[in-house]
Amino acid sequence: MLSQSQPPPEEAVRVECGQEPDRHRQRSAFIENSSDMEMKMANEDQVKGKAKDIGGKIKEETGDAIGNDKMKRDGQADQVKGKVQKAAGDAKDKLSD
């Protein structure tokens, strides 16, 4: 693997010969190739559900670490709620396709 301070070998040759590498051509080729990939945004329920799931996991682990059973159970409940909300978002997403 090359370090970030060293240009890739083909660019090093161009620079040594006095030619600046054509970064714009490389960038546009990447953009053209990436347009073939389909990117889809997550809907609000998917994002909020995942956040609630992660928050619940943190709450559960904290409750476990400090010996607070109520906090641990609340965290587990939040995880379930988050997973249900994310699943609802996934279903909405599939229906909109």
Backbone hydrogen bonds, N-H to C=O, Kabsch-Sander energy under -0.5 kcal/mol:
donor,donor_aa,acceptor,acceptor_aa,energy
6,Q,3,S,-1.1
11,E,8,P,-0.7
12,A,8,P,-2.3
13,V,9,P,-2.0
14,R,10,E,-1.7
15,V,11,E,-2.7
16,E,12,A,-2.4
17,C,13,V,-1.7
18,G,15,V,-1.3
19,Q,14,R,-3.4
20,E,18,G,-0.5
23,R,21,P,-1.6
26,Q,22,D,-1.6
27,R,23,R,-2.7
28,S,24,H,-2.6
29,A,25,R,-1.9
30,F,26,Q,-1.8
31,I,27,R,-2.3
32,E,28,S,-2.4
33,N,29,A,-2.2
34,S,30,F,-2.6
35,S,31,I,-1.2
36,D,33,N,-1.1
37,M,34,S,-0.9
39,M,37,M,-0.6
47,V,43,N,-2.0
48,K,44,E,-2.9
49,G,45,D,-2.3
50,K,46,Q,-2.1
51,A,47,V,-2.3
52,K,48,K,-2.4
53,D,49,G,-2.3
54,I,50,K,-2.5
55,G,51,A,-2.7
56,G,52,K,-2.3
57,K,53,D,-2.0
58,I,54,I,-2.3
59,K,55,G,-2.4
60,E,56,G,-2.8
61,E,57,K,-2.6
62,T,58,I,-2.4
63,G,59,K,-2.7
64,D,60,E,-2.4
65,A,61,E,-2.3
66,I,62,T,-2.2
67,G,63,G,-0.8
68,N,63,G,-2.5
69,D,67,G,-0.9
72,K,68,N,-2.0
73,R,69,D,-2.6
74,D,70,K,-2.7
75,G,71,M,-2.3
76,Q,72,K,-2.0
77,A,73,R,-2.5
78,D,74,D,-2.5
79,Q,75,G,-2.0
80,V,76,Q,-1.9
81,K,77,A,-2.5
82,G,78,D,-2.6
83,K,79,Q,-2.5
84,V,80,V,-2.4
85,Q,81,K,-2.5
86,K,82,G,-2.5
87,A,83,K,-2.3
88,A,84,V,-2.2
89,G,85,Q,-2.1
90,D,86,K,-2.6
91,A,87,A,-2.4
92,K,88,A,-2.4
93,D,89,G,-2.2
94,K,90,D,-2.3
95,L,91,A,-2.2
96,S,92,K,-1.7
97,D,93,D,-0.6
97,D,94,K,-0.7
